[in-house]
Amino acid sequence: PAVFSFRGNYPNPFNASTTILYELKENSAITLSIFNVDGSEVEVIVSDYQFAGKHSIVWNSQNIPSGIYFIRLSTKDFIQTRKAILLK
């Protein structure tokens, strides 16, 4: 990919699990975190060094209540947030 891209998640709204898609333009340390509407971090899904290219991660939210959440992808040069709706 020529640029960093955070495509969000599908399905959205979701029940139990959702797939998060993103692309890295270069090898990078990334953090993929989930926040609730209060801004509290609920879970860190990925905190690792990853290679450039397309990536997908499944977020299993079995122990988390229904609501609106924010998924944040951050690297040293890029931060982007997408909204996810969990319906149980």
C-alpha positions in Angstrom: 0.0 0.0 0.0 1.1 3.6 -0.7 -0.5 5.0 2.5 -1.6 3.8 5.9 -5.3 2.9 5.8 -7.7 2.0 8.6 -10.8 0.6 7.0 -12.7 -0.1 10.2 -14.6 -3.2 11.1 -17.2 -5.5 9.6 -19.9 -6.3 10.3 -20.8 -3.1 12.0 -23.0 -3.3 14.1 -21.9 -6.7 15.3 -22.7 -9.4 17.8 -19.9 -11.3 19.6 -17.1 -10.7 17.0 -16.0 -8.4 14.2 -13.1 -8.3 11.8 -10.9 -5.2 11.8 -9.1 -4.3 8.5 -6.1 -2.1 8.0 -3.1 -1.6 5.7 0.4 -0.5 6.7 2.6 1.3 4.1 5.8 0.3 5.9 7.0 -2.1 8.6 5.9 -0.5 11.9 5.2 -1.0 15.6 1.4 -0.7 16.0 -1.2 -0.6 18.7 -4.8 -1.5 18.0 -7.0 -0.6 21.0 -10.6 -0.5 22.0 -12.1 2.4 24.0 -15.6 2.9 25.4 -17.6 6.1 25.1 -16.1 7.4 28.3 -12.7 7.2 26.8 -11.5 4.4 28.9 -9.4 1.7 27.3 -11.3 -1.6 27.3 -8.8 -3.8 25.5 -5.6 -3.8 23.6 -6.0 -6.2 20.7 -2.6 -5.8 19.1 0.6 -4.3 20.4 3.3 -5.6 18.1 5.7 -5.0 15.3 4.0 -5.8 11.9 5.2 -5.9 8.3 3.8 -3.6 5.6 0.7 -4.8 3.8 -2.9 -5.7 4.5 -3.9 -7.0 7.9 -7.1 -8.3 9.5 -7.8 -9.1 13.1 -10.9 -10.6 14.7 -12.0 -8.9 17.9 -14.0 -11.3 20.1 -16.1 -9.2 22.5 -17.8 -11.9 24.5 -17.0 -10.4 27.9 -17.9 -6.8 26.9 -21.4 -5.3 27.3 -23.4 -3.9 24.4 -22.6 -0.3 23.4 -20.7 2.0 21.2 -16.9 1.5 21.1 -14.0 3.2 19.3 -11.2 1.2 17.7 -7.9 3.1 17.5 -5.0 2.2 15.2 -1.8 4.0 16.0 1.8 3.9 14.8 4.6 6.4 15.2 3.3 8.4 12.2 -0.4 7.5 12.0 -3.4 7.5 14.4 -7.0 6.9 13.3 -10.2 5.9 15.1 -13.3 4.2 13.9 -16.7 3.7 15.7 -18.0 0.1 16.3 -21.4 -0.8 17.6 -21.8 -4.0 19.7 -25.3 -5.3 19.9 -26.0 -8.4 22.0 
